Amino acid sequence: MSETLPPKTCSIDRLVTKEDDIAKVLSGEKTATRRNGRYADPGEIMELNGRQFEVTQVYQQSLGELTDEAVQTEGFSTVEDYKSYILSMHAGMPWLPQMKVWVHEFRAI
C-alpha cells in the first residue's frame, strides 16, 4: 500500500518542537503528531534530545474522525483535552470537523 504522498510542506525537524510535546515523546506517551501540512516521509528519522524516532506512517485524517483512542497517541486523554490544547496554541483557529490534518506516527529506534 505505497500510495504517493504529496510533497512535504515543512521539514521533519519542525515536526515536534514544543518542550512539553518533546517530553511526551521521550517518555513514550506521544507516538503521533498531527499537523496542517506534511512534515515527514515514512522511514524518515526525527532526532529529539539525542534520541532517534522513525516515522512509521503518514496519512490524512479529518478532525471529525478523531476519537479519544486516537488522541491518546498524542498524549491526551480525550478529544476535548486535545482540542483545548490545539486551540490554545492557534488563537482564532476554527475547529471544523471536515478540516483535514496530516497524522505522523513514529516509534523510538
C-alpha positions in Angstrom: 0.0 0.0 0.0 2.5 2.6 -1.0 0.3 5.4 -2.1 2.1 8.5 -3.5 2.1 11.3 -1.0 2.1 15.0 -2.0 5.4 17.0 -1.5 6.3 17.9 2.1 5.3 21.3 3.3 7.9 21.6 6.1 10.9 19.6 7.3 11.0 16.8 9.9 13.0 18.9 12.4 9.8 21.1 12.8 7.6 18.1 13.5 7.8 18.2 17.3 9.2 21.4 18.8 7.3 22.3 22.0 9.1 21.3 25.2 6.0 19.6 26.7 5.5 17.6 23.5 9.2 16.6 23.3 8.9 15.4 26.9 5.9 13.3 26.0 7.7 11.7 23.0 10.8 10.9 25.1 8.6 9.3 27.9 6.7 7.2 25.3 3.3 8.8 25.9 3.3 10.6 22.5 3.7 8.3 19.4 2.0 10.6 16.8 1.6 14.2 15.9 -1.0 15.9 13.7 -0.1 18.9 11.6 -1.7 21.1 8.9 1.0 20.1 6.5 3.2 17.1 5.7 6.5 17.3 7.6 8.0 13.8 7.0 8.0 10.7 4.9 7.6 7.2 6.3 11.1 5.9 7.2 12.5 9.4 7.9 14.3 9.8 11.2 13.5 12.6 13.8 16.0 13.4 16.4 15.0 14.7 19.8 17.5 15.3 22.7 19.9 12.8 21.1 17.3 10.1 20.7 16.0 8.9 17.3 12.5 8.2 16.3 11.4 6.7 12.9 8.3 7.9 11.2 6.2 4.8 10.5 3.1 6.1 8.9 1.9 9.4 7.4 -1.8 9.8 6.4 -4.6 12.3 6.4 -7.5 12.4 8.9 -10.3 14.9 9.5 -10.8 16.5 12.9 -14.3 14.9 12.9 -12.7 11.4 12.8 -10.7 12.0 16.0 -11.5 9.6 18.9 -10.3 9.5 22.4 -8.2 6.5 21.4 -6.6 8.5 18.5 -5.6 11.4 20.7 -4.1 9.1 23.3 -1.3 8.7 20.7 -0.8 12.5 21.1 -0.5 12.1 24.9 -4.1 13.4 25.7 -6.9 11.5 27.4 -9.8 12.9 25.4 -10.6 14.7 22.2 -11.8 17.7 24.3 -8.4 17.9 26.0 -6.6 17.7 22.7 -8.9 20.3 21.1 -8.4 22.7 24.0 -4.6 22.4 23.7 -4.6 22.9 19.9 -7.0 25.9 20.1 -4.9 27.5 22.9 -1.9 27.5 20.5 -3.7 28.7 17.5 -5.8 31.7 18.5 -8.8 32.2 16.4 -8.5 28.9 14.6 -11.9 27.3 13.9 -12.3 23.6 14.9 -14.0 22.2 11.8 -14.9 18.5 11.7 -14.2 18.4 7.9 -10.8 20.0 8.3 -8.0 17.6 7.3 -4.7 17.2 9.1 -1.7 15.0 8.4 -1.0 12.3 11.0 2.6 11.4 11.5 3.1 8.2 13.6 6.6 7.4 14.9 8.5 5.0 17.2 11.7 5.1 19.1 14.6 3.3 17.4 
